[in-house]
């Protein structure tokens, strides 16, 4: 949660991993009245989520370069109950998918930059062999393809041109903190290649991921918080922190670029962890949402992956 200006008022802004930038829009904001708002864009007022109960979760996803679909995944964790609602340009539900047709436990969800595909990681009930990736047509909800990933997708991300989908999985055979990237063709779900990454620093929480050309990057921001009272040192405040890793997806990737390598405008942005969220954008660009003071924020576009 960050602080931003909306219509001249100070609000708390919840930043989605796949936020629409169409028509001058910006990071998606979930307002307190239940509406979904794009900065400088249209307001989408939706009914309460069917998952707004204890042990239930709601996840939003949206395309980067198109107005629709705005996708809501409502799930009941560990009970195999979930529903996808896709809202079209008319701000009404254009299609739905649920556990009745596709039984299993939902995981990550992502939308292609153009909005043509919605991909859900789904684990079959009592299946210990990982996720299936289900690709739905973003306009109609028809199932375009299904791929047995065989492992849990820790991250799903489309390339900035929408041609590829990267599924990042744990690679514990190499090391406990290693990851492997499975690259699939968005058109049919066929695997183009797999790349093993060296051990990384980032955890899977509070993380943004981008795929631009041959560069895969991870950004994480952790807000100020207090440590647990159950730790030996007791409860004490911890300041904000941020992390960045960029890998070149060669056959044998080397050590990643990190914030220590930051230069120019990128170095200015990450100083003091002002960047709260990042997305890949068309043309190899990167868009960053930066909080510049307690009551203001800005959306900054970088012409290349830092």
Phi, psi and omega in degrees: 000130179235170178257132181217167176263130177223116181054038176082355181252151177274127183226164170272128185249123175266119187264126179270153180295328179239083185261140182285136176246013185290150174052042179076011181286181181212202179304139181289137178243128173264107184279166184294339181274006178090359179276158177249130189230133170263131178300128183062019180230189184286159175263134177246109179264125186234155176290162179305144180293139175294352182259005184280067177218166178306142179067017177241156185225153174232130178234134177253147173215151182209156178287159183276325188239014179226159182285326185221165000274149167267118192249132176242123174255116177250127185221153175250101189305133176065016177238003177065024179247123180203157178216134170256128173242125179251120180264128181271190183295336179275007176064028174237163181291119181268332174197162179224155170218148183207179184292342178295325179266325182233082184293144178149182181256119184285150176236237182287154176220144179210158180237138179294156183305326180274350183084006183287333183230142170239121184246129180241134171272123186229126176259127178296150181303132177062018180268122180263010186252023171094189188269153160261144174259120180254123180253113179261145172296125185294339182265326186245339184086000178294143179285117182273317177200164178220133183230131178277100181290324177082355178218168180281126178283109177284330179212141170237130179210136174275151170293160185294341175265359177078002184281334183235153172239129177253127173251118181261126182234160174290141179240069186290344176292333178273312175190165185295331182250016180273157180228156176233140182251123175257118182259124182240148173285127183295333186291326184219000179080009179285145181278125178271320177189168175232141182230127176269129180262149174290172181302138181242174182263325190292146170268179184271352182270151175052048188234143175242142186228141178223149178231114182227111184060240181258010182255127174244124182235154179231135175229135179228139176233133177241120182289161175303142183203180176246146177287165181291143178291348182271353177287155181305324181279354180078187183279130174205154184288147177232132181287173179292156177213158179214154186218150180211137174220133175233124180248142171267122187279068173270181178297328180224082182299140177271195179298144183284156167288144182229185179296338177295338181266003185295139177222165173060220183298326180295319178297321178295322182292317187275350177295124183078011178055045179289333182284123179260333184206153180217149176218148168288145180230164181304152178076016181080008180281166176229134178252131181239138174260114186241131175269114187264344175201184182292340185232012181215157179209166180214156174254121186244135179251125176260140187282351178207165178293126183289000000 
